Amino acid sequence: DIDDTIKHTDVASRRSLLANTFLHEFRSIDGMSNLYRQWADQGAVFHYVSSSPWQLFDPLSELCETAGFPCGTMHLRMFRLRDHMLRRMLLIRRKGKGAVIRSLFRSFPNRRFVLVGDSGERDPEIYATLARKFPQQIERILIRQLPFRKLDGERMLRLLRRVPTDRWQLFHDPSEIPSDSVAIDSAVPRVLV
């Protein structure tokens, strides 16, 4: 994931989302690039999956480069201006993320994946559904807790019914995640999505 996982977006507020996407310089989440680099040093490879429109490819790539995120493929939403851009962007965010990740699983059936997202929208629900369908390919699910929509209470209980608790980790700050939490076994390549 990109928005509110590695890049400040504030998807909870439409005004902030639009300002952070189209008006303000992109800012990375403190500590995430360092954590990702540690994983890359251990042999992990990366796929950045987002519902952001493909027109943001250049500024998102620049953010990744200047913030020091490891290179990886970037999967953004195909978006045409005639699709009533602003209205559609607000309505369809994250809708296609599951399909993109399923395609990655099918393209790399022998790889184990670590899914990294946030609690702000539907990452936990999407990742839980994927974990049920592809349990052999999902190593871990790491969810950044956002103050405006925490993953707790009934929402968390619904997800834990579907996915073993040892597969999940919630965090507020990247320093809470041990850098060896995705230790690489050379026989089974690890991929961060």
N, CA, C and O atoms as a DFTB+ gen file, in Angstrom:
772 C
 N C O
     1  1       0.850      -1.177       0.000
     2  2       0.000       0.000       0.000
     3  2       0.895       1.239       0.000
     4  3       2.050       1.182       0.421
     5  1       0.358       2.337      -0.468
     6  2       1.117       3.586      -0.500
     7  2       0.481       4.626       0.416
     8  3       1.123       5.110       1.347
     9  1      -0.790       4.973       0.151
    10  2      -1.451       6.047       0.893
    11  2      -1.620       5.698       2.365
    12  3      -2.226       4.685       2.712
    13  1      -1.080       6.545       3.212
    14  2      -1.111       6.422       4.673
    15  2      -0.362       5.202       5.196
    16  3      -0.439       4.888       6.384
    17  1       0.357       4.517       4.324
    18  2       1.247       3.438       4.755
    19  2       2.695       3.888       4.588
    20  3       3.488       3.791       5.525
    21  1       3.042       4.379       3.399
    22  2       4.385       4.940       3.213
    23  2       4.338       6.432       2.884
    24  3       5.362       7.112       2.953
    25  1       3.153       6.948       2.526
    26  2       2.984       8.360       2.151
    27  2       1.846       8.976       2.960
    28  3       0.767       8.393       3.071
    29  1       2.096      10.169       3.527
    30  2       1.030      10.895       4.229
    31  2      -0.032      11.295       3.212
    32  3       0.263      11.999       2.246
    33  1      -1.260      10.849       3.427
    34  2      -2.359      11.197       2.538
    35  2      -3.552      11.718       3.317
    36  3      -4.181      12.691       2.899
    37  1      -3.879      11.092       4.439
    38  2      -5.039      11.421       5.267
    39  2      -6.334      11.163       4.503
    40  3      -7.113      12.077       4.234
    41  1      -6.541       9.889       4.161
    42  2      -7.714       9.507       3.380
    43  2      -9.026       9.714       4.125
    44  3     -10.087       9.677       3.501
    45  1      -8.991       9.929       5.426
    46  2     -10.222      10.120       6.201
    47  2     -10.917      11.430       5.838
    48  3     -12.133      11.551       5.987
    49  1     -10.166      12.385       5.374
    50  2     -10.715      13.694       5.029
    51  2     -10.566      13.914       3.525
    52  3      -9.454      13.945       2.998
    53  1     -11.694      14.065       2.848
    54  2     -11.617      14.290       1.390
    55  2     -10.795      15.533       1.072
    56  3     -10.004      15.540       0.129
    57  1     -10.985      16.572       1.857
    58  2     -10.237      17.812       1.622
    59  2      -8.735      17.567       1.773
    60  3      -7.948      17.986       0.924
    61  1      -8.339      16.889       2.854
    62  2      -6.916      16.597       3.073
    63  2      -6.379      15.651       2.014
    64  3      -5.265      15.829       1.522
    65  1      -7.169      14.645       1.661
    66  2      -6.747      13.693       0.630
    67  2      -6.426      14.436      -0.662
    68  3      -5.373      14.224      -1.262
    69  1      -7.338      15.307      -1.088
    70  2      -7.117      16.047      -2.331
    71  2      -5.932      17.001      -2.205
    72  3      -5.125      17.108      -3.128
    73  1      -5.820      17.691      -1.079
    74  2      -4.700      18.617      -0.883
    75  2      -3.373      17.866      -0.854
    76  3      -2.398      18.303      -1.465
    77  1      -3.332      16.740      -0.147
    78  2      -2.086      15.968      -0.050
    79  2      -1.747      15.241      -1.341
    80  3      -0.610      14.808      -1.533
    81  1      -2.720      15.105      -2.221
    82  2      -2.477      14.445      -3.501
    83  2      -2.125      15.444      -4.596
    84  3      -1.256      15.173      -5.424
    85  1      -2.799      16.607      -4.609
    86  2      -2.649      17.515      -5.740
    87  2      -2.016      18.869      -5.411
    88  3      -1.572      19.568      -6.322
    89  1      -1.963      19.253      -4.144
    90  2      -1.460      20.586      -3.813
    91  2      -0.141      20.585      -3.054
    92  3       0.725      21.421      -3.314
    93  1       0.017      19.666      -2.131
    94  2       1.206      19.654      -1.278
    95  2       2.258      18.682      -1.810
    96  3       1.953      17.711      -2.502
    97  1       3.499      18.981      -1.460
    98  2       4.584      18.053      -1.781
    99  2       4.351      16.741      -1.029
   100  3       3.943      16.754       0.132
   101  1       4.607      15.625      -1.683
   102  2       4.415      14.321      -1.046
   103  2       5.410      14.158       0.103
   104  3       6.576      14.536      -0.012
   105  1       4.929      13.585       1.220
   106  2       5.778      13.328       2.383
   107  2       5.666      11.861       2.758
   108  3       4.575      11.291       2.768
   109  1       6.795      11.263       3.063
   110  2       6.787       9.853       3.461
   111  2       6.487       9.729       4.952
   112  3       6.669      10.677       5.716
   113  1       6.029       8.554       5.349
   114  2       5.788       8.240       6.756
   115  2       7.148       7.984       7.404
   116  3       7.921       7.151       6.929
   117  1       7.432       8.695       8.477
   118  2       8.721       8.557       9.160
   119  2       9.008       7.103       9.518
   120  3       8.162       6.407      10.079
   121  1      10.205       6.664       9.187
   122  2      10.672       5.338       9.572
   123  2      10.347       4.217       8.606
   124  3      10.966       3.155       8.672
   125  1       9.392       4.422       7.711
   126  2       9.002       3.323       6.817
   127  2      10.091       3.008       5.791
   128  3      10.337       1.837       5.501
   129  1      10.741       4.024       5.239
   130  2      11.772       3.729       4.239
   131  2      12.945       2.987       4.875
   132  3      13.532       2.105       4.249
   133  1      13.286       3.335       6.101
   134  2      14.363       2.633       6.801
   135  2      14.007       1.158       7.000
   136  3      14.833       0.281       6.748
   137  1      12.790       0.887       7.445
   138  2      12.338      -0.489       7.636
   139  2      12.354      -1.253       6.312
   140  3      12.818      -2.392       6.257
   141  1      11.852      -0.634       5.256
   142  2      11.825      -1.299       3.948
   143  2      13.245      -1.581       3.449
   144  3      13.503      -2.638       2.873
   145  1      14.168      -0.633       3.672
   146  2      15.557      -0.864       3.247
   147  2      16.172      -2.033       4.009
   148  3      16.915      -2.827       3.433
   149  1      15.865      -2.144       5.303
   150  2      16.373      -3.281       6.076
   151  2      15.852      -4.592       5.488
   152  3      16.595      -5.567       5.373
   153  1      14.585      -4.607       5.121
   154  2      14.026      -5.818       4.506
   155  2      14.677      -6.088       3.150
   156  3      14.966      -7.237       2.816
   157  1      14.907      -5.034       2.372
   158  2      15.560      -5.209       1.070
   159  2      16.966      -5.768       1.258
   160  3      17.405      -6.615       0.479
   161  1      17.673      -5.303       2.282
   162  2      19.016      -5.818       2.564
   163  2      18.989      -7.304       2.903
   164  3      19.988      -8.001       2.726
   165  1      17.850      -7.790       3.390
   166  2      17.690      -9.211       3.708
   167  2      17.217     -10.020       2.494
   168  3      17.060     -11.238       2.576
   169  1      16.991      -9.334       1.370
   170  2      16.625     -10.042       0.154
   171  2      15.186      -9.901      -0.293
   172  3      14.799     -10.492      -1.301
   173  1      14.381      -9.131       0.429
   174  2      12.978      -8.956       0.033
   175  2      12.893      -8.110      -1.237
   176  3      13.730      -7.241      -1.477
   177  1      11.878      -8.380      -2.034
   178  2      11.569      -7.560      -3.207
   179  2      10.209      -6.903      -2.969
   180  3       9.438      -7.355      -2.122
   181  1       9.918      -5.840      -3.715
   182  2       8.759      -5.006      -3.409
   183  2       7.850      -4.803      -4.609
   184  3       8.297      -4.656      -5.747
   185  1       6.548      -4.799      -4.309
   186  2       5.502      -4.393      -5.246
   187  2       4.677      -3.341      -4.509
   188  3       4.089      -3.630      -3.466
   189  1       4.632      -2.139      -5.039
   190  2       3.837      -1.072      -4.436
   191  2       2.480      -1.058      -5.133
   192  3       2.396      -0.805      -6.335
   193  1       1.417      -1.330      -4.375
   194  2       0.066      -1.426      -4.926
   195  2      -0.773      -0.306      -4.323
   196  3      -0.810      -0.142      -3.104
   197  1      -1.444       0.462      -5.174
   198  2      -2.234       1.591      -4.691
   199  2      -3.430       1.823      -5.600
   200  3      -3.424       1.453      -6.774
   201  1      -4.449       2.443      -5.033
   202  2      -5.598       2.870      -5.824
   203  2      -5.404       4.276      -6.369
   204  3      -6.314       4.833      -6.982
   205  1      -4.243       4.846      -6.156
   206  2      -3.946       6.150      -6.747
   207  2      -3.926       6.007      -8.263
   208  3      -3.559       4.953      -8.783
   209  1      -4.319       7.062      -8.976
   210  2      -4.330       6.979     -10.437
   211  2      -2.912       6.914     -11.011
   212  3      -1.964       7.436     -10.424
   213  1      -2.790       6.270     -12.157
   214  2      -1.480       6.097     -12.780
   215  2      -0.837       7.441     -13.115
   216  3       0.381       7.523     -13.271
   217  1      -1.649       8.497     -13.226
   218  2      -1.092       9.821     -13.511
   219  2      -0.154      10.291     -12.394
   220  3       0.629      11.220     -12.594
   221  1      -0.229       9.654     -11.221
   222  2       0.654      10.018     -10.106
   223  2       1.926       9.175     -10.070
   224  3       2.696       9.247      -9.112
   225  1       2.144       8.382     -11.106
   226  2       3.318       7.510     -11.128
   227  2       4.618       8.292     -10.911
   228  3       5.431       7.916     -10.067
   229  1       4.818       9.373     -11.665
   230  2       6.076      10.127     -11.552
   231  2       6.288      10.703     -10.152
   232  3       7.353      10.487      -9.573
   233  1       5.311      11.436      -9.578
   234  2       5.571      11.958      -8.229
   235  2       5.690      10.864      -7.168
   236  3       6.444      11.026      -6.208
   237  1       4.965       9.756      -7.319
   238  2       5.107       8.658      -6.359
   239  2       6.480       7.998      -6.493
   240  3       7.107       7.650      -5.492
   241  1       6.940       7.831      -7.723
   242  2       8.280       7.274      -7.941
   243  2       9.343       8.192      -7.361
   244  3      10.312       7.732      -6.756
   245  1       9.154       9.494      -7.548
   246  2      10.102      10.466      -6.995
   247  2      10.099      10.412      -5.467
   248  3      11.160      10.476      -4.847
   249  1       8.921      10.295      -4.854
   250  2       8.846      10.163      -3.398
   251  2       9.624       8.937      -2.942
   252  3      10.421       9.015      -2.007
   253  1       9.394       7.804      -3.601
   254  2      10.093       6.570      -3.217
   255  2      11.601       6.741      -3.330
   256  3      12.352       6.302      -2.459
   257  1      12.036       7.381      -4.406
   258  2      13.475       7.564      -4.609
   259  2      14.068       8.523      -3.582
   260  3      15.082       8.207      -2.960
   261  1      13.453       9.688      -3.396
   262  2      14.034      10.677      -2.483
   263  2      13.940      10.241      -1.020
   264  3      14.802      10.596      -0.215
   265  1      12.908       9.479      -0.669
   266  2      12.765       9.010       0.718
   267  2      13.594       7.759       0.980
   268  3      13.742       7.339       2.128
   269  1      14.137       7.163      -0.082
   270  2      15.002       6.002       0.093
   271  2      14.289       4.665       0.156
   272  3      14.828       3.706       0.708
   273  1      13.078       4.580      -0.401
   274  2      12.401       3.284      -0.452
   275  2      13.068       2.404      -1.501
   276  3      13.545       2.911      -2.516
   277  1      13.110       1.098      -1.275
   278  2      13.705       0.197      -2.265
   279  2      12.934       0.244      -3.583
   280  3      11.734       0.517      -3.610
   281  1      13.640      -0.024      -4.660
   282  2      12.990      -0.115      -5.961
   283  2      12.003      -1.278      -5.950
   284  3      12.179      -2.257      -5.225
   285  1      10.986      -1.150      -6.752
   286  2      10.005      -2.218      -6.888
   287  2       9.025      -1.858      -7.986
   288  3       9.055      -0.750      -8.522
   289  1       8.168      -2.788      -8.312
   290  2       7.143      -2.494      -9.306
   291  2       6.070      -1.628      -8.658
   292  3       5.841      -1.708      -7.451
   293  1       5.418      -0.802      -9.466
   294  2       4.351       0.050      -8.954
   295  2       3.079      -0.264      -9.734
   296  3       3.062      -0.229     -10.965
   297  1       2.023      -0.569      -8.999
   298  2       0.742      -0.947      -9.594
   299  2      -0.293       0.090      -9.166
   300  3      -0.738       0.107      -8.019
   301  1      -0.668       0.958     -10.114
   302  2      -1.617       2.032      -9.843
   303  2      -2.882       1.809     -10.661
   304  3      -2.895       1.018     -11.604
   305  1      -3.931       2.510     -10.292
   306  2      -5.225       2.371     -10.958
   307  2      -5.201       3.065     -12.319
   308  3      -4.726       4.192     -12.459
   309  1      -5.730       2.350     -13.317
   310  2      -5.895       2.956     -14.631
   311  2      -7.048       3.945     -14.521
   312  3      -8.139       3.589     -14.075
   313  1      -6.810       5.157     -14.920
   314  2      -7.768       6.216     -14.665
   315  2      -7.758       7.188     -15.827
   316  3      -6.698       7.674     -16.220
   317  1      -8.916       7.475     -16.377
   318  2      -9.014       8.418     -17.486
   319  2      -9.724       9.672     -17.003
   320  3     -10.624       9.595     -16.167
   321  1      -9.331      10.807     -17.517
   322  2      -9.949      12.064     -17.096
   323  2     -11.442      12.080     -17.382
   324  3     -12.197      12.723     -16.652
   325  1     -11.874      11.408     -18.398
   326  2     -13.306      11.419     -18.693
   327  2     -14.110      10.581     -17.699
   328  3     -15.337      10.544     -17.779
   329  1     -13.441       9.916     -16.775
   330  2     -14.128       9.140     -15.739
   331  2     -14.585      10.028     -14.580
   332  3     -14.834       9.526     -13.484
   333  1     -14.697      11.332     -14.806
   334  2     -15.082      12.259     -13.741
   335  2     -14.115      12.098     -12.575
   336  3     -14.480      11.659     -11.484
   337  1     -12.891      12.464     -12.845
   338  2     -11.746      12.135     -12.003
   339  2     -11.975      12.283     -10.499
   340  3     -11.816      11.307      -9.766
   341  1     -12.330      13.431     -10.033
   342  2     -12.400      13.607      -8.580
   343  2     -13.497      12.748      -7.959
   344  3     -13.270      12.103      -6.935
   345  1     -14.675      12.732      -8.562
   346  2     -15.765      11.933      -8.008
   347  2     -15.388      10.465      -8.003
   348  3     -15.566       9.778      -6.996
   349  1     -14.872       9.984      -9.114
   350  2     -14.505       8.568      -9.217
   351  2     -13.360       8.222      -8.271
   352  3     -13.358       7.149      -7.668
   353  1     -12.390       9.119      -8.138
   354  2     -11.256       8.828      -7.252
   355  2     -11.739       8.606      -5.821
   356  3     -11.240       7.729      -5.116
   357  1     -12.700       9.397      -5.408
   358  2     -13.198       9.275      -4.041
   359  2     -14.076       8.047      -3.863
   360  3     -14.156       7.509      -2.758
   361  1     -14.729       7.594      -4.911
   362  2     -15.644       6.458      -4.794
   363  2     -14.966       5.110      -4.972
   364  3     -15.416       4.122      -4.390
   365  1     -13.900       5.036      -5.759
   366  2     -13.359       3.722      -6.103
   367  2     -12.013       3.421      -5.472
   368  3     -11.379       2.426      -5.824
   369  1     -11.566       4.249      -4.558
   370  2     -10.274       3.993      -3.926
   371  2     -10.251       2.592      -3.351
   372  3     -11.211       2.180      -2.699
   373  1      -9.213       1.875      -3.570
   374  2      -8.932       0.549      -3.024
   375  2      -9.766      -0.578      -3.648
   376  3      -9.516      -1.749      -3.361
   377  1     -10.741      -0.253      -4.485
   378  2     -11.620      -1.298      -5.006
   379  2     -10.862      -2.377      -5.762
   380  3     -11.210      -3.552      -5.648
   381  1      -9.844      -2.022      -6.524
   382  2      -9.145      -2.998      -7.337
   383  2      -7.881      -3.571      -6.727
   384  3      -7.204      -4.371      -7.373
   385  1      -7.540      -3.191      -5.504
   386  2      -6.294      -3.627      -4.888
   387  2      -6.235      -5.143      -4.743
   388  3      -5.203      -5.751      -5.025
   389  1      -7.321      -5.755      -4.310
   390  2      -7.342      -7.211      -4.131
   391  2      -7.051      -7.946      -5.425
   392  3      -6.324      -8.939      -5.426
   393  1      -7.614      -7.466      -6.532
   394  2      -7.397      -8.116      -7.828
   395  2      -5.936      -8.022      -8.251
   396  3      -5.383      -8.980      -8.790
   397  1      -5.312      -6.881      -8.012
   398  2      -3.898      -6.713      -8.367
   399  2      -3.035      -7.668      -7.553
   400  3      -2.135      -8.310      -8.095
   401  1      -3.303      -7.765      -6.257
   402  2      -2.496      -8.634      -5.399
   403  2      -2.725     -10.101      -5.755
   404  3      -1.781     -10.891      -5.756
   405  1      -3.971     -10.473      -6.057
   406  2      -4.239     -11.857      -6.510
   407  2      -3.427     -12.178      -7.759
   408  3      -2.888     -13.276      -7.894
   409  1      -3.344     -11.220      -8.663
   410  2      -2.555     -11.413      -9.882
   411  2      -1.076     -11.622      -9.551
   412  3      -0.409     -12.446     -10.176
   413  1      -0.566     -10.881      -8.574
   414  2       0.828     -11.072      -8.152
   415  2       1.026     -12.462      -7.552
   416  3       2.036     -13.111      -7.821
   417  1       0.076     -12.923      -6.745
   418  2       0.167     -14.268      -6.161
   419  2       0.217     -15.324      -7.258
   420  3       0.993     -16.277      -7.186
   421  1      -0.615     -15.144      -8.265
   422  2      -0.658     -16.131      -9.356
   423  2       0.599     -16.061     -10.223
   424  3       1.054     -17.077     -10.750
   425  1       1.152     -14.872     -10.364
   426  2       2.375     -14.720     -11.160
   427  2       3.600     -15.292     -10.458
   428  3       4.555     -15.713     -11.111
   429  1       3.573     -15.307      -9.131
   430  2       4.709     -15.784      -8.338
   431  2       4.230     -16.813      -7.314
   432  3       4.257     -16.543      -6.114
   433  1       3.795     -17.985      -7.768
   434  2       3.181     -18.964      -6.858
   435  2       4.129     -19.533      -5.808
   436  3       3.667     -20.061      -4.796
   437  1       5.427     -19.444      -6.016
   438  2       6.380     -20.010      -5.057
   439  2       6.948     -18.975      -4.091
   440  3       7.854     -19.283      -3.316
   441  1       6.432     -17.776      -4.131
   442  2       6.915     -16.731      -3.233
   443  2       5.978     -16.572      -2.044
   444  3       4.780     -16.839      -2.131
   445  1       6.558     -16.130      -0.926
   446  2       5.788     -15.812       0.281
   447  2       5.720     -14.285       0.379
   448  3       6.723     -13.595       0.193
   449  1       4.543     -13.779       0.670
   450  2       4.301     -12.341       0.671
   451  2       4.062     -11.806       2.078
   452  3       3.494     -12.484       2.935
   453  1       4.511     -10.577       2.290
   454  2       4.176      -9.809       3.479
   455  2       3.347      -8.628       2.982
   456  3       3.813      -7.838       2.161
   457  1       2.131      -8.512       3.476
   458  2       1.240      -7.434       3.053
   459  2       1.303      -6.320       4.095
   460  3       1.073      -6.552       5.282
   461  1       1.617      -5.113       3.637
   462  2       1.743      -3.966       4.535
   463  2       0.701      -2.939       4.123
   464  3       0.643      -2.533       2.963
   465  1      -0.119      -2.522       5.074
   466  2      -1.168      -1.551       4.785
   467  2      -1.487      -0.727       6.009
   468  3      -0.695      -0.648       6.949
   469  1      -2.665      -0.108       5.988
   470  2      -3.076       0.723       7.118
   471  2      -4.543       0.468       7.440
   472  3      -5.273      -0.147       6.664
   473  1      -4.951       0.956       8.603
   474  2      -6.315       0.721       9.077
   475  2      -7.313       1.743       8.548
   476  3      -8.504       1.641       8.841
   477  1      -6.858       2.719       7.780
   478  2      -7.707       3.827       7.367
   479  2      -8.847       3.473       6.452
   480  3      -9.932       4.039       6.582
   481  1      -8.644       2.567       5.539
   482  2      -9.718       2.183       4.632
   483  2      -9.947       0.685       4.751
   484  3     -10.309       0.202       5.824
   485  1      -9.744      -0.057       3.675
   486  2     -10.119      -1.468       3.668
   487  2      -8.948      -2.432       3.556
   488  3      -9.156      -3.612       3.272
   489  1      -7.729      -1.968       3.770
   490  2      -6.582      -2.876       3.683
   491  2      -6.750      -4.110       4.564
   492  3      -6.532      -5.219       4.075
   493  1      -7.126      -3.977       5.838
   494  2      -7.247      -5.183       6.673
   495  2      -8.260      -6.192       6.127
   496  3      -8.013      -7.398       6.146
   497  1      -9.384      -5.699       5.645
   498  2     -10.413      -6.595       5.109
   499  2      -9.950      -7.260       3.816
   500  3     -10.166      -8.455       3.616
   501  1      -9.319      -6.490       2.947
   502  2      -8.800      -7.043       1.689
   503  2      -7.738      -8.092       1.988
   504  3      -7.754      -9.178       1.409
   505  1      -6.822      -7.774       2.886
   506  2      -5.736      -8.701       3.209
   507  2      -6.260      -9.957       3.892
   508  3      -5.738     -11.046       3.654
   509  1      -7.285      -9.828       4.741
   510  2      -7.868     -11.011       5.398
   511  2      -8.506     -11.933       4.369
   512  3      -8.358     -13.152       4.453
   513  1      -9.206     -11.368       3.408
   514  2      -9.814     -12.175       2.342
   515  2      -8.733     -12.899       1.547
   516  3      -8.874     -14.080       1.231
   517  1      -7.660     -12.194       1.227
   518  2      -6.555     -12.818       0.490
   519  2      -5.894     -13.915       1.319
   520  3      -5.512     -14.953       0.778
   521  1      -5.755     -13.698       2.616
   522  2      -5.115     -14.694       3.489
   523  2      -5.931     -15.980       3.553
   524  3      -5.367     -17.066       3.685
   525  1      -7.240     -15.864       3.462
   526  2      -8.082     -17.078       3.433
   527  2      -7.921     -17.821       2.119
   528  3      -7.896     -19.052       2.099
   529  1      -7.814     -17.086       1.023
   530  2      -7.731     -17.721      -0.300
   531  2      -6.322     -18.184      -0.649
   532  3      -6.152     -19.124      -1.426
   533  1      -5.313     -17.535      -0.083
   534  2      -3.915     -17.841      -0.399
   535  2      -3.098     -18.013       0.883
   536  3      -2.077     -17.345       1.043
   537  1      -3.516     -18.884       1.792
   538  2      -2.814     -18.981       3.086
   539  2      -1.360     -19.409       2.951
   540  3      -0.521     -19.008       3.757
   541  1      -1.054     -20.211       1.953
   542  2       0.311     -20.699       1.774
   543  2       1.249     -19.611       1.264
   544  3       2.467     -19.765       1.352
   545  1       0.709     -18.512       0.733
   546  2       1.560     -17.468       0.170
   547  2       1.713     -16.247       1.069
   548  3       2.579     -15.409       0.819
   549  1       0.902     -16.128       2.097
   550  2       0.972     -14.942       2.946
   551  2       1.710     -15.268       4.231
   552  3       1.248     -16.047       5.065
   553  1       2.861     -14.652       4.360
   554  2       3.721     -14.828       5.534
   555  2       3.202     -14.016       6.719
   556  3       3.049     -14.528       7.828
   557  1       2.935     -12.731       6.454
   558  2       2.488     -11.823       7.515
   559  2       1.631     -10.725       6.931
   560  3       1.680     -10.428       5.737
   561  1       0.839     -10.127       7.814
   562  2       0.047      -8.947       7.481
   563  2       0.389      -7.892       8.527
   564  3       0.181      -8.098       9.723
   565  1       0.910      -6.772       8.070
   566  2       1.313      -5.677       8.957
   567  2       0.410      -4.478       8.678
   568  3       0.352      -3.985       7.552
   569  1      -0.291      -4.016       9.708
   570  2      -1.252      -2.925       9.540
   571  2      -0.857      -1.744      10.418
   572  3      -0.745      -1.865      11.638
   573  1      -0.650      -0.606       9.773
   574  2      -0.351       0.633      10.497
   575  2      -1.664       1.198      11.036
   576  3      -2.588       1.496      10.279
   577  1      -1.724       1.339      12.358
   578  2      -2.925       1.866      13.014
   579  2      -2.991       3.383      12.818
   580  3      -2.055       4.104      13.160
   581  1      -4.092       3.848      12.271
   582  2      -4.298       5.282      12.103
   583  2      -5.276       5.769      13.167
   584  3      -6.230       5.062      13.495
   585  1      -5.056       6.957      13.709
   586  2      -5.891       7.420      14.825
   587  2      -7.362       7.598      14.464
   588  3      -8.228       7.435      15.324
   589  1      -7.660       7.929      13.212
   590  2      -9.045       8.199      12.850
   591  2      -9.868       6.943      12.571
   592  3     -11.096       7.016      12.515
   593  1      -9.216       5.795      12.393
   594  2      -9.953       4.542      12.194
   595  2      -9.071       3.379      12.614
   596  3      -8.396       2.761      11.791
   597  1      -9.090       3.099      13.882
   598  2      -8.256       2.021      14.412
   599  2      -8.864       0.670      14.072
   600  3     -10.069       0.535      13.859
   601  1      -7.999      -0.306      14.031
   602  2      -8.440      -1.684      13.822
   603  2      -8.593      -2.300      15.206
   604  3      -7.637      -2.840      15.763
   605  1      -9.793      -2.216      15.753
   606  2     -10.046      -2.773      17.079
   607  2     -11.517      -3.162      17.188
   608  3     -12.280      -3.013      16.234
   609  1     -11.902      -3.656      18.345
   610  2     -13.295      -3.992      18.599
   611  2     -13.853      -5.014      17.629
   612  3     -13.185      -5.986      17.276
   613  1     -15.070      -4.788      17.206
   614  2     -15.788      -5.730      16.337
   615  2     -15.077      -5.915      14.995
   616  3     -15.038      -7.019      14.452
   617  1     -14.526      -4.844      14.477
   618  2     -13.809      -4.941      13.194
   619  2     -12.652      -5.933      13.307
   620  3     -12.469      -6.771      12.424
   621  1     -11.882      -5.846      14.369
   622  2     -10.752      -6.754      14.569
   623  2     -11.234      -8.183      14.791
   624  3     -10.648      -9.124      14.256
   625  1     -12.292      -8.353      15.572
   626  2     -12.820      -9.701      15.829
   627  2     -13.257     -10.389      14.539
   628  3     -13.007     -11.580      14.353
   629  1     -13.910      -9.643      13.648
   630  2     -14.332     -10.225      12.363
   631  2     -13.128     -10.717      11.565
   632  3     -13.177     -11.786      10.955
   633  1     -12.057      -9.941      11.569
   634  2     -10.869     -10.316      10.803
   635  2     -10.154     -11.507      11.419
   636  3      -9.683     -12.392      10.705
   637  1     -10.074     -11.531      12.738
   638  2      -9.351     -12.614      13.410
   639  2     -10.077     -13.949      13.304
   640  3      -9.465     -15.003      13.473
   641  1     -11.364     -13.911      13.028
   642  2     -12.090     -15.164      12.793
   643  2     -11.621     -15.816      11.498
   644  3     -11.736     -17.028      11.320
   645  1     -11.096     -15.000      10.609
   646  2     -10.707     -15.500       9.293
   647  2      -9.226     -15.805       9.155
   648  3      -8.838     -16.624       8.322
   649  1      -8.391     -15.157       9.960
   650  2      -6.940     -15.270       9.794
   651  2      -6.301     -15.519      11.161
   652  3      -6.646     -14.846      12.133
   653  1      -5.380     -16.470      11.248
   654  2      -4.713     -16.731      12.536
   655  2      -4.032     -15.473      13.083
   656  3      -3.445     -14.694      12.331
   657  1      -4.119     -15.291      14.393
   658  2      -3.568     -14.079      15.013
   659  2      -2.060     -13.960      14.854
   660  3      -1.526     -12.851      14.873
   661  1      -1.364     -15.079      14.697
   662  2       0.093     -14.989      14.552
   663  2       0.512     -14.454      13.186
   664  3       1.696     -14.202      12.963
   665  1      -0.427     -14.279      12.282
   666  2      -0.122     -13.702      10.963
   667  2      -0.230     -12.183      10.954
   668  3       0.306     -11.533      10.056
   669  1      -0.925     -11.601      11.956
   670  2      -1.183     -10.166      12.007
   671  2      -0.214      -9.452      12.934
   672  3       0.213     -10.010      13.945
   673  1       0.130      -8.229      12.593
   674  2       0.767      -7.336      13.552
   675  2       0.253      -5.931      13.284
   676  3       0.296      -5.443      12.155
   677  1      -0.230      -5.292      14.334
   678  2      -0.647      -3.898      14.264
   679  2       0.492      -3.042      14.791
   680  3       1.189      -3.441      15.724
   681  1       0.684      -1.870      14.203
   682  2       1.744      -0.975      14.673
   683  2       1.337       0.472      14.459
   684  3       0.564       0.786      13.554
   685  1       1.863       1.342      15.294
   686  2       1.682       2.782      15.127
   687  2       2.925       3.388      14.486
   688  3       2.840       4.291      13.654
   689  1       4.066       2.877      14.889
   690  2       5.351       3.385      14.422
   691  2       6.151       2.214      13.853
   692  3       6.140       1.127      14.431
   693  1       6.842       2.416      12.737
   694  2       7.615       1.318      12.139
   695  2       8.646       0.702      13.078
   696  3       9.031      -0.453      12.897
   697  1       9.098       1.456      14.079
   698  2      10.086       0.909      15.016
   699  2       9.516      -0.247      15.840
   700  3      10.278      -0.987      16.464
   701  1       8.200      -0.415      15.855
   702  2       7.566      -1.512      16.581
   703  2       7.708      -2.848      15.849
   704  3       7.448      -3.904      16.427
   705  1       8.115      -2.805      14.596
   706  2       8.250      -4.022      13.794
   707  2       9.714      -4.435      13.793
   708  3      10.562      -3.673      13.329
   709  1      10.030      -5.616      14.299
   710  2      11.426      -6.070      14.249
   711  2      11.893      -6.156      12.796
   712  3      11.174      -6.660      11.933
   713  1      13.094      -5.663      12.535
   714  2      13.585      -5.671      11.152
   715  2      13.751      -7.082      10.617
   716  3      13.772      -7.281       9.402
   717  1      13.869      -8.071      11.508
   718  2      13.990      -9.452      11.039
   719  2      12.636     -10.159      10.989
   720  3      12.577     -11.383      10.873
   721  1      11.545      -9.386      11.077
   722  2      10.213      -9.992      11.086
   723  2       9.856     -10.632       9.754
   724  3       8.900     -11.403       9.678
   725  1      10.595     -10.329       8.723
   726  2      10.403     -10.988       7.430
   727  2      11.716     -11.626       7.005
   728  3      12.109     -11.548       5.841
   729  1      12.388     -12.255       7.958
   730  2      13.678     -12.892       7.671
   731  2      13.558     -13.764       6.431
   732  3      12.603     -14.525       6.271
   733  1      14.523     -13.637       5.586
   734  2      14.477     -14.281       4.286
   735  2      15.142     -15.645       4.327
   736  3      16.299     -15.777       4.728
   737  1      14.411     -16.631       3.917
   738  2      14.940     -17.980       3.712
   739  2      15.241     -18.059       2.221
   740  3      14.340     -17.909       1.396
   741  1      16.482     -18.289       1.877
   742  2      16.865     -18.236       0.461
   743  2      16.063     -19.199      -0.401
   744  3      15.973     -19.005      -1.613
   745  1      15.486     -20.216       0.188
   746  2      14.696     -21.173      -0.591
   747  2      13.309     -20.635      -0.916
   748  3      12.669     -21.105      -1.857
   749  1      12.836     -19.650      -0.143
   750  2      11.493     -19.106      -0.351
   751  2      11.589     -17.587      -0.418
   752  3      11.645     -16.929       0.621
   753  1      11.608     -17.017      -1.628
   754  2      11.724     -15.568      -1.741
   755  2      10.562     -14.851      -1.052
   756  3       9.417     -15.292      -1.152
   757  1      10.847     -13.757      -0.358
   758  2       9.819     -12.959       0.294
   759  2       9.562     -11.712      -0.545
   760  3      10.476     -11.130      -1.129
   761  1       8.307     -11.325      -0.586
   762  2       7.892     -10.179      -1.370
   763  2       7.056      -9.273      -0.479
   764  3       6.168      -9.743       0.231
   765  1       7.337      -7.980      -0.515
   766  2       6.565      -7.018       0.257
   767  2       5.600      -6.308      -0.660
   768  3       6.005      -5.768      -1.690
   769  1       4.326      -6.299      -0.303
   770  2       3.289      -5.623      -1.081
   771  2       2.669      -4.557      -0.206
   772  3       1.764      -3.848      -0.645
